[in-house]
Amino acid sequence: MAKAKFELIVTIVNQGFADSVMDAARACGAKGGTILNARGTARQEAENKFDILIHPEKEIVLILARTDIKDAILHAIYKEVGLDTPGQGIAFSTPVDDTIGVDNKKIAKVLAKTEVKEEVEQTPNVEAKQSWL
């Protein structure tokens, strides 16, 4: 099985710190991300155990990054908004099996194959169709 070319980095931070996440990620080569508003549901026991104040309003930052820069991005995010900072961020990554829209070569191949198939399907010659399909 081939190694994933991209990783999805998910970061959860206190509200107002998503831009800090993106600044840290961009400094390591990330091209962009998506910010979602969220609400945390941690219990009082978590505050006591980790000795932190939990703010319920959160921001989730999703970053699709190349595998070769994923570790640098995660370390930069931790340094900027980790649990010991006001952002109280946590981050993790997961491999991405397939992408559409970020790998232009792949898109071109898919489109070319689709266009050829459509052209062949419109061809009245049955023998020509069979040779292409």
N, C-alpha and C positions, 0 to 999 in steps of 0.2 A: 504494500500500500504506500503510495507516494505521500510525502510529508506535505501538510497544508501550506499553501503559499501566503495565506492571510490568517490573522488571529483577530477575534473580536475582543476588545478590551472594554470591560464594563467597570465604571467607577461610580460609587455612590458617595455623595458629599452633602454636607449641610447646604441649605439654600444660600445662594450667593457666591458659591465657590466653583461653579462649573467653568467660568472663564479662566480661572487659575489652572484647572485641569487641562483645558485646551491649550493654554500658553505653554505649559510644561511639555505637553505632547507634541506640539508644533516645533518646539525647540529641538526635538529628537527626530523630526522628519515626518510626523503625521500630517496628513493633508487637510483633515477636518473631522468633524464628529457631529453627533446628534445629541441634543440636550432634552431630557424629559423631566417634567415636574413630578414629584412623588411625595408620599407620606410614609414615614417610618412607623413601625409597630413594635419597637423594642420595649421590653418590660423594665420595671424599676430594678429588678435583679441584675440586669445587664449594666445599668448605671453604677450600681454598687460594686459589682465584680470588676469592671474595667476602670472604675474611678473616673468616669466621664459624665458630662451632662449631655443627655440625648435630646436633640432638637428634632421634632417630628417632621418638619418640612425639609424635604430632600430634593436633590437634583441627581439624575442619573445621566451619565455621559457615556455614549456608545461610540467607540472609535474602531474602525476597521483599519488595521495596520498590517504592513508586510511582516512576515515572521521574523526577518532578520533585524528589525528595529523594535520588536515588541518588548524585550527585556529593558532596553534603554528607556522606553516610554513608561513602563511600569515603575522603574526606579525613580524617574523624574517626578511622576505623579505622587509617589510615596513621600519624596522629599518635600514637595510643595504643599500637599494637602493630606498627609497621612494622619493616623489616629491621634498622634501627639500634637497636632496643629488645630487651630480653630475650625478648619474644614472638616475634621474628623472623618476623613475619607477612607474607604476600603476599595480595593480594586482587584480584579481577577481577569484572566483571559481564557479563551476557549478557541480551539482550532475551528476554522471555517472550511468546510468541504468544497463548496462551490460558490462562485460569485458571478453576478451579471452586472455590468455597468462600471466595473473598475478595471477589468482586464480587457483592454481594447482588442488585443489579438484574438482572444477567445470569442468576443462578440463578432468580429469580422468573419471568423470561420463559421460560426453558427449562421450568420446572415447569408454568407455565400452558399452554404449547403442548402439553406431554405430556398434561396432564389433559384438554384439549379434544379432542385426538386420540383418547384412550382413550374419552371419552364418545361421540364421533362413531362410533367403531368398534362401539360397543354399540347404536347406533341402528338399528332395523330398516328405516327408510325409506332406500332406495338414493339417491334424489334429494337428500335432506338430507346424506348422507355425501359425495356428490360436490361439493356446494357448499362444504363445509368443507375438504375435502382438496384 
